[in-house]
Amino acid sequence: QVQLVESGGGLVQPGGSLRLSCVASGSIFRINAMAWYRQAPGKERELVARITSGGSTNYVDSVKGRVTISRDNAKNTVYLQMNSLKPEDTAVYYCNAQILATASPYSGDTYWGQGTQVTVSS
């Protein structure tokens, strides 16, 4: 049983910072790419940032220069450091990962966390 659990969300003022964390646990053989998505009310879920197992990253244009994705493979954890936050960053942020379970190490599945709320407001 593989699970992803996000944490670190909350209320922050415009211009402030938050650091989101996502920990993968369970019977894991290997974690490939990990990513953060977000979904605001009435909007489609969008990819915010992605990081490969080798550390290559990419970001949606709206967060470039303000957001950094990183991972700690020893802890099966991915982070999203968010600086200079804007009201339009308000959304539920979801962790995503492509994982090979030990029970079936050659058949990977995509897993999602439960989401963590980020609210940027005065």
C-alpha positions as CSV (number, residue, x, y, z in Angstrom):
1,Q,0.0,0.0,0.0
2,V,1.6,3.2,-1.2
3,Q,0.5,6.6,0.1
4,L,1.5,10.2,-0.5
5,V,0.8,12.8,2.3
6,E,1.2,16.5,1.8
7,S,1.8,19.1,4.5
8,G,2.9,22.7,4.9
9,G,-0.1,24.5,3.5
10,G,-1.9,27.4,5.2
11,L,-2.7,31.1,5.2
12,V,0.0,33.5,4.1
13,Q,0.1,37.2,3.2
14,P,1.0,38.3,-0.3
15,G,4.7,38.3,-0.7
16,G,5.1,35.6,1.9
17,S,6.6,32.1,1.7
18,L,5.5,28.6,2.3
19,R,7.3,25.2,2.0
20,L,5.2,22.3,1.1
21,S,6.3,18.7,1.8
22,C,5.1,15.4,0.4
23,V,6.2,12.1,1.9
24,A,5.7,8.8,0.1
25,S,5.4,5.7,2.2
26,G,4.6,2.0,1.9
27,S,6.0,-0.8,-0.1
28,I,8.1,1.2,-2.6
29,F,10.6,-0.2,-5.0
30,R,11.5,3.0,-6.8
31,I,10.1,6.5,-7.3
32,N,10.5,8.0,-10.7
33,A,9.3,11.5,-11.4
34,M,7.5,13.6,-8.7
35,A,5.4,16.7,-9.2
36,W,3.2,19.3,-7.7
37,Y,-0.2,20.2,-9.1
38,R,-2.7,22.8,-8.0
39,Q,-6.4,23.4,-8.5
40,A,-8.3,26.6,-7.7
41,P,-12.1,26.6,-7.4
42,G,-13.7,26.5,-10.8
43,K,-10.4,25.9,-12.6
44,E,-8.7,22.9,-14.1
45,R,-5.9,21.2,-12.2
46,E,-2.6,22.4,-13.5
47,L,1.0,21.2,-13.3
48,V,3.1,23.6,-11.1
49,A,6.4,21.9,-11.0
50,R,8.0,18.5,-11.8
51,I,11.3,16.9,-10.9
52,T,12.8,13.7,-12.3
53,S,14.6,11.0,-10.4
54,G,17.8,12.6,-11.7
55,G,17.0,16.1,-10.5
56,S,15.9,17.8,-13.7
57,T,13.1,20.3,-13.1
58,N,10.5,22.2,-15.0
59,Y,7.9,24.8,-14.0
60,V,4.7,26.4,-15.2
61,D,5.5,29.9,-16.5
62,S,3.5,31.7,-13.8
63,V,5.7,30.5,-11.0
64,K,9.2,30.6,-12.6
65,G,11.6,32.5,-10.4
66,R,9.4,32.2,-7.3
67,V,9.1,28.4,-6.8
68,T,11.6,25.7,-6.4
69,I,10.9,22.0,-6.4
70,S,13.4,19.6,-4.8
71,R,13.5,16.0,-3.5
72,D,15.2,14.0,-0.9
73,N,15.4,10.4,-2.2
74,A,16.6,9.0,1.1
75,K,13.4,10.2,2.7
76,N,11.1,9.6,-0.3
77,T,10.1,13.3,0.0
78,V,9.5,16.1,-2.5
79,Y,9.3,19.7,-1.5
80,L,7.9,22.9,-3.0
81,Q,9.4,26.1,-1.8
82,M,7.2,29.0,-2.7
83,N,8.3,32.6,-2.3
84,S,6.8,35.9,-3.3
85,L,3.4,34.4,-3.1
86,K,0.5,36.0,-4.9
87,P,-3.3,35.8,-4.4
88,E,-3.6,33.9,-7.7
89,D,-1.4,31.1,-6.1
90,T,-4.4,30.3,-3.9
91,A,-5.4,26.7,-4.5
92,V,-5.3,23.1,-3.2
93,Y,-1.9,21.7,-4.0
94,Y,-1.5,18.0,-4.8
95,C,1.5,15.8,-4.7
96,N,1.9,13.4,-7.6
97,A,4.4,10.6,-8.1
98,Q,5.2,7.8,-10.5
99,I,6.0,4.8,-8.2
100,L,7.1,1.2,-8.7
101,A,5.8,-0.9,-5.9
102,T,7.8,-3.8,-4.5
103,A,5.0,-6.2,-5.3
104,S,5.2,-5.3,-9.0
105,P,8.5,-3.4,-9.6
106,Y,8.1,-3.4,-13.4
107,S,4.6,-2.0,-13.4
108,G,4.5,1.6,-12.2
109,D,1.4,3.5,-11.1
110,T,0.6,7.1,-10.6
111,Y,-0.3,8.2,-7.0
112,W,-1.9,11.3,-5.7
113,G,-1.8,12.9,-2.2
114,Q,-4.9,14.2,-0.5
115,G,-4.0,17.8,-1.1
116,T,-3.1,20.7,1.1
117,Q,-4.7,24.2,1.0
118,V,-2.7,27.2,0.2
119,T,-4.4,30.6,0.7
120,V,-2.7,33.9,-0.1
121,S,-4.6,36.8,1.3
122,S,-4.3,40.0,3.3
